């Protein structure tokens, strides 16, 4: 069973384009805060808030080395694992529902074609 609180934090962390951008940059490896957050065009307090949200969700790890703050993705992120598992289950549910709709539509098209053939002289 997926922990709802963890899932909520994970989706909230990934809900903003700046936070997704930071995560994409960190997929390439460890970066300084400046490297990971540069050129987003927002204030330092806004960047700090985005980083705090990512850290609280467990989506990033910060290591402080003197004045340098290094950011990286965690080796194991149960929040992302839970989100992936949840999305996989939802995808399976919707694929089944869409398959049923597709079958009904195909059946109706076949019935319409049959009815049209009967009407032709």
Secondary structure as UniProt FT lines:
FT   HELIX           4..13
FT   HELIX           17..26
FT   TURN            27..28
FT   STRAND          31..32
FT   HELIX           33..37
FT   TURN            38..39
FT   HELIX           44..56
FT   TURN            57..58
FT   STRAND          61..65
FT   TURN            66..67
FT   STRAND          68..72
FT   HELIX           78..119
//
